[in-house]
Amino acid sequence: MAKKKGKSVGVIGLGSMGLGVARTLLSKGFQVHAFDVRPEVVKAFAKQGGIAAANPAEVGANSPVLIVLVVNAEQTEEALFGRNGAAPRMARGSVVVASATVPPGYAEYLGQRLSQHGIHLIDAPVSGGAARAASGQLSIMSSGGRAAYRQAQPVLDAIAVKVYRLGEQPGMGSKVKMINQLLAGVHIAAACEAMALGIRAGVDPNVLYEVISNSAGASWMFQNRVPHILAGDFTPLSAVNIFVKDLGIVLDSARKLTFPLPITATVHQMYLMAGAAGHGLEDDSAVVKVFQHLSGIALPAKRVRARPTATRRRAPAIRKITKKKAKRKRRG
């Protein structure tokens, strides 16, 4: 067992995001109780200084603040109320920080159910990816009561660079995350479509990436995901199936509001096509493979992933070469 350091906190879910959060909390002096359905991951985390739990109930019993960072509402429900669930073992006045991307209606329901146990809920979806989770620089879109924030604020501050407090009722955090996922999913699919067209048109994809990254068509997702395509490396950081789920939540929520989302609906079909073609567990940038299947374009072969920031360093050199060529033409 790890030596007790500071205030206890629990983390259920040690995936790419949850593990980064747990490690960040350890590095900032928290005593971190952790559980994941993969025993080997829990064991490895214990070797790094965490406290391994055999089930969610053990985490709940030792955690005045419990972060649940799993994939969806079903896994959140299982972690809290399933067999050996955490909620029945948590002390009254404890706080659950629920960080999975879930339908807003589920977040509202979860708040009501936890309150029956005397437990506070902060509806707190996160954004930033595995790298920012590991460095304590997440953005958290949250909503919950004042008492919950008083209890959980030190934990939130440790793992996030921005904690948005969007109201006192659970569900508002999930509504804002839903909009974020709409944009993220659309931007990734648009980036893949653009790169696929460029390849088909005969443009060097590396040059295309550099030019677009320094032009008005750039987006954060373009600069972050296209290097995966250029490297031919679709090891999942966020998988295609995640956006099948998340954009499904967006569309279901919009349908209940009788609100049309034609672009989102089309993009959802692109992720479904990628999943149906066998790429569901690959990185979400594997949506580009839909165009490979349709048109036969040759995607870059696998190599070490390019770094997104490399573009901005190389771009000035390209501009200088262009100017030199222009001078030569004028002289000629």
C-alpha positions as CSV (number, residue, x, y, z in Angstrom):
1,M,0.0,0.0,0.0
2,A,1.2,3.4,-0.9
3,K,2.3,5.8,1.9
4,K,-0.5,8.2,2.8
5,K,0.2,11.7,1.4
6,G,-2.6,14.2,1.3
7,K,-6.3,14.2,0.9
8,S,-7.9,11.0,-0.4
9,V,-9.5,11.0,-3.8
10,G,-10.8,8.2,-5.9
11,V,-10.6,7.5,-9.7
12,I,-12.7,4.8,-11.4
13,G,-11.6,4.3,-15.0
14,L,-7.9,4.2,-15.9
15,G,-8.2,4.6,-19.6
16,S,-6.1,7.1,-21.5
17,M,-7.9,10.0,-19.8
18,G,-8.5,8.5,-16.4
19,L,-4.9,7.3,-16.0
20,G,-3.6,10.7,-16.8
21,V,-5.9,12.3,-14.2
22,A,-4.9,9.7,-11.6
23,R,-1.2,10.2,-12.2
24,T,-1.6,14.0,-12.1
25,L,-3.3,13.7,-8.7
26,L,-0.5,11.5,-7.4
27,S,2.1,14.0,-8.5
28,K,0.2,16.8,-6.6
29,G,0.2,15.0,-3.3
30,F,-3.2,13.3,-3.3
31,Q,-3.7,9.8,-2.0
32,V,-5.3,8.2,-5.0
33,H,-7.5,5.1,-4.7
34,A,-8.2,3.6,-8.1
35,F,-10.1,0.9,-9.9
36,D,-10.3,-0.3,-13.5
37,V,-11.9,-3.4,-15.0
38,R,-8.4,-4.4,-16.2
39,P,-6.5,-5.7,-13.1
40,E,-3.1,-5.3,-14.8
41,V,-3.7,-1.6,-15.2
42,V,-4.6,-1.1,-11.6
43,K,-1.6,-3.1,-10.5
44,A,0.7,-1.0,-12.7
45,F,-0.8,2.2,-11.2
46,A,-0.2,0.9,-7.7
47,K,3.5,0.5,-8.5
48,Q,3.5,4.1,-9.4
49,G,2.2,5.1,-5.9
50,G,-1.5,4.7,-6.2
51,I,-3.7,2.5,-4.0
52,A,-5.3,-0.4,-5.9
53,A,-8.9,-1.3,-5.2
54,A,-10.5,-4.6,-6.0
55,N,-13.8,-3.0,-7.0
56,P,-15.6,0.3,-7.1
57,A,-17.0,-0.1,-3.6
58,E,-13.5,-0.1,-2.1
59,V,-12.8,3.2,-3.9
60,G,-16.0,4.8,-2.8
61,A,-15.4,3.8,0.9
62,N,-12.1,5.7,0.9
63,S,-13.0,8.7,-1.3
64,P,-14.7,11.9,-0.2
65,V,-14.3,13.0,-3.8
66,L,-14.7,10.3,-6.5
67,I,-13.9,10.9,-10.2
68,V,-15.7,8.5,-12.5
69,L,-14.0,8.8,-15.9
70,V,-15.4,5.9,-17.9
71,V,-16.8,5.7,-21.5
72,N,-20.5,6.2,-21.2
73,A,-23.7,6.3,-19.1
74,E,-23.9,2.5,-18.8
75,Q,-20.4,2.2,-17.4
76,T,-21.0,5.1,-15.0
77,E,-24.1,3.4,-13.8
78,E,-22.3,0.2,-13.2
79,A,-19.4,1.9,-11.4
80,L,-21.7,3.6,-9.0
81,F,-24.7,1.3,-8.6
82,G,-23.8,-2.1,-10.0
83,R,-22.5,-5.1,-8.1
84,N,-19.9,-3.7,-5.7
85,G,-20.8,-0.2,-6.8
86,A,-19.2,2.8,-5.2
87,A,-22.2,4.9,-4.2
88,P,-23.6,2.7,-1.3
89,R,-20.2,2.8,0.3
90,M,-19.6,6.5,0.1
91,A,-20.1,8.7,3.1
92,R,-22.9,11.3,3.2
93,G,-21.6,14.6,1.9
94,S,-19.2,13.0,-0.5
95,V,-18.9,14.2,-4.1
96,V,-19.0,12.2,-7.3
97,V,-17.4,14.0,-10.2
98,A,-19.0,12.3,-13.3
99,S,-16.8,12.9,-16.3
100,A,-18.0,10.6,-19.0
101,T,-19.8,12.0,-22.0
102,V,-23.4,11.1,-21.3
103,P,-26.9,12.4,-22.4
104,P,-27.9,15.4,-20.4
105,G,-31.0,13.6,-19.2
106,Y,-28.8,10.9,-17.6
107,A,-26.8,13.5,-15.7
108,E,-30.0,15.0,-14.3
109,Y,-31.2,11.5,-13.3
110,L,-27.8,10.7,-11.7
111,G,-27.9,13.8,-9.6
112,Q,-31.3,12.9,-8.2
113,R,-30.3,9.3,-7.5
114,L,-27.1,10.2,-5.7
115,S,-28.9,12.8,-3.6
116,Q,-31.0,10.0,-2.2
117,H,-27.7,8.6,-0.7
118,G,-26.7,12.0,0.6
119,I,-24.0,12.3,-2.1
120,H,-23.4,15.4,-4.2
121,L,-22.9,15.3,-8.0
122,I,-20.8,17.5,-10.2
123,D,-21.7,16.9,-13.8
124,A,-18.2,17.4,-15.2
125,P,-17.3,16.2,-18.7
126,V,-13.8,16.9,-19.7
127,S,-12.0,18.0,-22.8
128,G,-8.3,18.1,-23.8
129,G,-7.3,14.6,-24.6
130,A,-4.8,12.2,-23.0
131,A,-1.8,14.6,-23.1
132,R,-3.6,17.3,-21.2
133,A,-5.0,14.9,-18.8
134,A,-1.5,13.7,-18.0
135,S,-0.3,17.3,-17.5
136,G,-3.2,18.6,-15.4
137,Q,-4.4,20.9,-18.1
138,L,-7.9,19.7,-18.9
139,S,-10.9,21.9,-19.5
140,I,-13.9,20.9,-17.4
141,M,-17.5,21.8,-18.3
142,S,-19.2,21.4,-15.0
143,S,-22.4,22.0,-13.1
144,G,-23.4,21.3,-9.6
145,G,-24.3,22.7,-6.2
146,R,-22.1,25.0,-4.1
147,A,-21.5,22.4,-1.4
148,A,-20.2,20.0,-4.1
149,Y,-17.7,22.6,-5.4
150,R,-16.5,23.5,-1.9
151,Q,-15.6,19.8,-1.4
152,A,-14.2,19.1,-4.8
153,Q,-12.5,22.3,-5.9
154,P,-8.9,21.3,-4.8
155,V,-9.3,18.2,-6.9
156,L,-10.7,20.0,-9.9
157,D,-8.0,22.6,-9.7
158,A,-5.3,19.9,-9.6
159,I,-6.4,18.3,-12.9
160,A,-7.7,21.2,-14.9
161,V,-6.5,24.5,-16.2
162,K,-10.0,25.7,-16.7
163,V,-13.1,24.7,-14.7
164,Y,-16.2,26.2,-16.1
165,R,-19.1,26.4,-13.6
166,L,-22.2,26.4,-15.8
167,G,-24.9,26.3,-13.2
168,E,-26.1,24.4,-10.1
169,Q,-28.2,21.7,-11.8
170,P,-26.5,18.6,-13.2
171,G,-27.0,18.3,-16.9
172,M,-25.7,21.7,-18.0
173,G,-22.2,20.5,-18.1
174,S,-23.2,17.6,-20.3
175,K,-25.2,19.9,-22.6
176,V,-22.1,22.1,-23.2
177,K,-19.9,19.0,-23.7
178,M,-22.5,17.7,-26.2
179,I,-22.0,20.9,-28.3
180,N,-18.2,20.6,-28.0
181,Q,-18.4,17.0,-29.3
182,L,-20.6,18.1,-32.2
183,L,-17.9,20.5,-33.3
184,A,-15.0,18.1,-32.6
185,G,-16.5,15.3,-34.6
186,V,-17.4,17.5,-37.5
187,H,-13.9,19.1,-37.6
188,I,-12.2,15.7,-37.6
189,A,-14.4,14.4,-40.4
190,A,-13.9,17.6,-42.4
191,A,-10.1,17.4,-42.0
192,C,-10.2,13.8,-43.2
193,E,-12.3,14.7,-46.2
194,A,-10.0,17.5,-47.1
195,M,-6.9,15.5,-46.8
196,A,-8.4,12.7,-48.9
197,L,-9.4,15.1,-51.6
198,G,-5.9,16.6,-51.6
199,I,-4.3,13.1,-52.0
200,R,-6.7,12.2,-54.8
201,A,-5.8,15.5,-56.6
202,G,-2.1,14.7,-56.4
203,V,-1.1,17.2,-53.7
204,D,1.7,16.1,-51.4
205,P,-0.2,15.5,-48.1
206,N,2.7,16.8,-46.0
207,V,2.9,20.1,-47.9
208,L,-0.9,20.3,-47.8
209,Y,-0.8,19.9,-44.0
210,E,1.8,22.7,-43.6
211,V,-0.1,25.1,-45.9
212,I,-3.5,24.6,-44.3
213,S,-2.1,24.7,-40.8
214,N,-1.0,28.3,-41.6
215,S,-4.1,29.3,-43.4
216,A,-7.7,30.2,-42.6
217,G,-8.9,26.6,-43.1
218,A,-7.0,25.3,-40.1
219,S,-8.7,24.1,-36.9
220,W,-7.4,22.6,-33.7
221,M,-8.6,19.2,-34.8
222,F,-7.0,19.5,-38.2
223,Q,-3.6,20.2,-36.7
224,N,-4.0,17.5,-34.0
225,R,-5.4,14.7,-36.1
226,V,-3.8,15.0,-39.5
227,P,-0.4,14.1,-38.2
228,H,-1.9,10.7,-37.4
229,I,-2.8,10.3,-41.1
230,L,0.6,11.5,-42.3
231,A,2.3,9.0,-40.0
232,G,0.0,6.2,-41.1
233,D,-0.5,5.5,-37.4
234,F,-4.1,4.9,-36.2
235,T,-3.3,3.8,-32.7
236,P,-6.4,5.0,-30.8
237,L,-6.0,8.1,-28.7
238,S,-9.8,8.6,-29.2
239,A,-11.5,5.9,-31.2
240,V,-13.9,6.1,-34.1
241,N,-16.5,4.4,-31.8
242,I,-16.3,7.2,-29.3
243,F,-17.7,9.6,-31.9
244,V,-20.3,7.1,-33.0
245,K,-21.5,7.3,-29.4
246,D,-21.0,11.0,-28.8
247,L,-22.6,12.2,-32.1
248,G,-25.4,9.7,-31.4
249,I,-26.0,11.6,-28.1
250,V,-26.0,14.9,-29.9
251,L,-28.6,13.7,-32.5
252,D,-30.8,12.0,-29.9
253,S,-30.8,15.2,-27.8
254,A,-31.6,17.4,-30.8
255,R,-34.4,15.1,-31.9
256,K,-36.0,15.5,-28.5
257,L,-35.8,19.3,-29.0
258,T,-37.2,19.0,-32.6
259,F,-34.0,20.6,-33.8
260,P,-32.4,19.7,-37.2
261,L,-28.7,18.9,-37.4
262,P,-28.0,18.0,-41.1
263,I,-24.3,18.3,-40.9
264,T,-23.9,16.3,-37.7
265,A,-26.2,13.6,-39.1
266,T,-24.0,13.3,-42.2
267,V,-20.8,13.2,-40.1
268,H,-22.3,10.6,-37.8
269,Q,-22.9,8.4,-40.9
270,M,-19.2,8.8,-41.8
271,Y,-18.1,7.5,-38.4
272,L,-20.6,4.6,-38.7
273,M,-19.2,3.8,-42.1
274,A,-15.7,3.7,-40.7
275,G,-16.9,1.5,-37.8
276,A,-18.8,-0.8,-40.2
277,A,-15.6,-1.2,-42.3
278,G,-13.8,-2.5,-39.3
279,H,-12.1,0.7,-38.0
280,G,-14.2,1.3,-35.0
281,L,-11.4,0.7,-32.5
282,E,-8.8,2.7,-34.4
283,D,-8.1,6.4,-33.9
284,D,-10.9,8.7,-34.9
285,S,-8.8,10.0,-37.8
286,A,-9.3,6.6,-39.4
287,V,-12.5,8.2,-40.9
288,V,-10.1,9.1,-43.7
289,K,-10.2,5.3,-44.6
290,V,-13.8,5.7,-45.7
291,F,-12.5,7.7,-48.6
292,Q,-9.7,5.1,-49.2
293,H,-12.4,2.4,-49.5
294,L,-14.5,4.5,-51.8
295,S,-11.9,5.9,-54.1
296,G,-8.8,3.7,-53.7
297,I,-6.5,6.6,-52.7
298,A,-3.1,5.6,-51.2
299,L,-2.7,6.8,-47.7
300,P,0.7,7.5,-46.2
301,A,2.6,4.4,-45.0
302,K,3.1,3.9,-41.3
303,R,6.0,5.8,-39.7
304,V,6.7,7.8,-36.6
305,R,3.9,10.2,-36.0
306,A,4.6,13.8,-37.1
307,R,4.3,16.4,-34.5
308,P,1.6,19.0,-35.0
309,T,3.9,21.9,-34.0
310,A,6.5,21.0,-36.7
311,T,4.4,22.8,-39.4
312,R,4.7,26.2,-37.9
313,R,8.5,25.9,-37.6
314,R,8.9,24.7,-41.3
315,A,6.4,27.2,-42.8
316,P,8.8,30.2,-42.8
317,A,11.4,28.2,-44.8
318,I,8.7,27.4,-47.4
319,R,7.8,31.1,-47.7
320,K,11.5,32.0,-48.2
321,I,11.9,29.5,-51.0
322,T,8.8,30.8,-52.6
323,K,10.1,34.4,-52.5
324,K,13.4,33.3,-54.0
325,K,11.6,31.6,-56.9
326,A,9.5,34.7,-57.5
327,K,12.7,36.8,-57.7
328,R,14.2,34.4,-60.2
329,K,11.1,34.6,-62.4
330,R,11.2,38.4,-62.3
331,R,14.9,38.4,-63.3
332,G,14.1,36.0,-66.2
